[in-house]
Amino acid sequence: MGDPFRPTRREFAIAASVLLASCGGRTPRVPTRAAPSAIGGGAELLDTDDGTIPIGGVDPQRGSRDAHVVLVAFSDFECPYSRELATTLRRLSESRPKRLRIVFKHLPAPGRANALAAAIATELVFLEAGSEAFWRMHDRCFDNQRALNPARFGPWAMQEGVTADAMLSRMPEAERAVSQHLALAKRLGLGATPHLYLNERSIRGVHPYERLRDWVDERL
């Protein structure tokens, strides 16, 4: 019996095939470096009310790694509330770049094929080009949410300097990373998006900028 919490292997395969098509469908080269593990040696962990969350360099991040406040965001690129949250978090990060660290985790809902493809594509960009490129790709996906089209993901990735061959070769790593995020969300008991962890505190849903700002400042 399938797991209703997670996209099926068939959904992963369909998302990957769409991304392959957006890259021109070329045969991937063998990856030159191994994928990071979900936790890895010497991993940095965030203790929360729901359990521990890995927040090391294996996930996209924004802000100072020395920040006293860590915010982990589980998001879905097709979720309108996740889109609203993305705008709020962008403002928070810009206003508190040295005091707030944001870590992104993928939580595409089952049945949302475009969200799953976007998760894999943005993760590919992160693996190949780093966090700054990831956040630009992240913003493109949310800015174009109402007309999110996986056929555009390959060209968007190439705008970040990711070649078609590199994107294809990173596909298994990106799928594995998204799958790990989904497994983590299940372990934490999450279902809907967005879901935040502000240091140890679990926060469900979207909240106004002013409220999140005050919660961040309370922890400084």
N, C-alpha and C positions, 0 to 999 in steps of 0.2 A: 504494500500500500504506500502511495506517495506521501511526502511530507507537505501538507498544505501551507506551511510557513515559508518554504523556499521554492524558488523556480526549479523546474525539473531539468534533468540533463537534456531533454529535447529542447527546452527553451534556451538553455545555454548554447546548444549546437546551432539553433536558428540564429541567435544573436551573433554568434561568431561568424556564421556564413554570410550574414548581411555585412559585417565589418570587412570580411575578406573581399566581398564584391566592391565595397567603397574604396578599397585599396588597389583595385585593378585585378584582384584574384590571382596574384602571383604566388609561386611556391615559396614558402618561408625558408630562410636559412636556419641552420642549427643555432640556437641561442649561444652567445659567447660568455654569459655569466648566469649563475644559478639564481633562481627566484628566492627572495627572502622568505623565511618561515613566518608563521603567524606570530610567534613570540621571539624565537631565536636566542642565542647566547647573550647573556648580560642585558636582557631586554628591560626597558623601563616600563613599569606597571603603575596604573592609577587605581587606587583602592576606592571603590564606590559602594553605595548602599546595596547594590545588586550583585557585586562581585568585582573581580579585577579586570582591567582593560589594558591591553598592550598599547603604549603610546610612543614607541620608539620611532626610529627613522624609516620603518617599513610602511608608513602611511603618510599621505599628504598632510602638510602642516603649514600653518601661517602664524607669524609672530615669533617672539623670542623663546628659545628653548629654556631660558633661565626664568621665565615668567612664573610668578607665584600662583597664578590662576590658570588652570587648564580646562578648556571646554571641548568635549568630544561630541561631535554632531553625527548622528545617523540620519541619512537623507536618501530620498528617492527623486530622481530627476524628472519624473512625471507627476509628482505630488505638488499641488498648488501651495500647500502650506510649507513644504520644504523650500519652494521658490521664495516665498515671503521671508522665511528664516534666512535664506542666503543673503538677501539684501540687508537684513538686520545685522548679521554677523560681519558682513563687509564693513558696515559703519563702525561696529565695535572694534574690529581689528585696526581700522585706520585711526581711530581715536586713542587706542591703547596698545600700540605695537610692541612695546617693551614689557607690558604688564599682563598681557593676555596671550595665551598660546591656544590656537584652535587646531584640532585634529579631526580629519574627515574620515567617516566610515560609510560604506555603501550599504543601503538596505532597500534594494528594488523589490517592489511587491510582486508576487506571482501573478502572471497574466499581463504584466506591463512589459511587453517585449522591447519597446523603445527605451524604457528605463534601464532594463538589463543591458541592452547594447550600449547605452550611454555610460553605464557604470564600467563596463569592460573597456570601452574606448578611452575614458578619462584615466582609468588605471594604467592603460598602456602608455599614455602620455607621461604620467607620473614616473613609471618605471624607466622610461627612456630619457626623459628630459627634466625630471625633477618637479619640486612642488610649485615653483612659480608658473611653469607651463601648465601644470595641472589646474591651478586656480583660474587661469585664463580660459582653459577649455571648460571648466566647471561653470564659469560665468556665461560662456556662449550657450551652453546647454540650457541653463535656466532662463537666459534672456530670450531664447527661441523656444520655450517650452510648449507654447500653443501650436507650434508647427514643427515639433521635434521630429527630425528625419534622419535615421541612421545612415542614409546615403551621404550625408554631409560630414559624418564623423571622421572619415579618412582624410578628406581635404582639410578639415579643421586641425587634425593632428599634424598634418604636413606643414601647416602654417607655424607650428611650434618647433619645426626642424626635425620632426620624426619622419623618417623615410618609410616608404611602403614596405620594404624588406624588413626594417626594424620592427615595424608595427606587427607584421605577420609573425615574426620570430618570437615576439613577446606575448603572443596571444595566450599560450597555456599558462604563463605566469600571471597574466592579468585575470584570467578566469579563476585561477586558484586563489588569488587575493580576494576577489569578490566573494567567492564561496566561503573563505575564512571569515570575512566580515559577517556574512549571513549566519554562519555557525555561532559566532560570538553573540550576535543579537539574540539568537534562540536561547543560548545559555543564560543570557541576562534577563530573558523573559519579555523581550520587546516584540511588538507586532506592527503597530502603526508608526508612521513617520509624520513629522520629524520627532526625534527623541534626543535629548541632550543630557550630558553629564557635566555639571559645573563643579569641578573638583569631585567631592564624594556625592554630591546631590544629584538625584535623578529627576529630570524635568521632562514632562510629556507635553507635546504640542508646541504651537507657536505662541510667542508672547511679544508685546510691544517692545520697541527698542529701549525705552526709558526703564522698563521693568528689568530687562536683562542687564542693562548698564548698571542699575543700582545693585543687582545681585552680584555682579562682578566686583564692583567697588567695595562691597561689604567684605569681600574676601582678600582685599589687598593689604 
